[in-house]
């Protein structure tokens, strides 16, 4: 289980990670958390919505090969393009 801290958390997922659950995810522009799903070819909201479905107050993203992400208290339609890593991050 992964738990987001205050703000600006980067969650990097790789093929073979298996089933992960993320709690306390915040998706606000400029202050929110970001999933890095480039390993799965996902760099924007519309690509993500093709693999994710709402289930109750959560959503489940099925990424293939047994990899799956569940985010609690969050729905797929809340994601916007700014929530995704689309290129290499340099600090």
Residue, then its C-alpha position, 0 to 999 in steps of 0.5 A: x500500500x502506498x500512502x500520499x504525503x502532504x503534496x507533490x507525490x510522484x508514484x512511479x509504476x513499472x511492469x511487474x509491480x503487481x497489484x498496488x493500492x494508493x491512498x490519500x491521492x490528491x489531483x489538484x493542478x500545481x499541488x497534486x500527486x502524479x502517477x508515472x505510468x509511462x512504462x505502460x504507454x500512459x501519458x494523459x487522462x484519455x489513455x488512462x480512462x481506457x484502462x481504469x474503471x470506477x468501483x464504488x468510491x475507488x477506481x481500479x486500473x488494469x494495466x496488463x500482465x497482472x499489474x493493477x492499481x487501485x486508488x481509494x476515494x478517487x474516481x477516474x473522471x477526476x484525472x486531467x492531463x496535468x496529472x500525468x508524467x508525459x516526459x522525463x522529469x529533471x530536478 
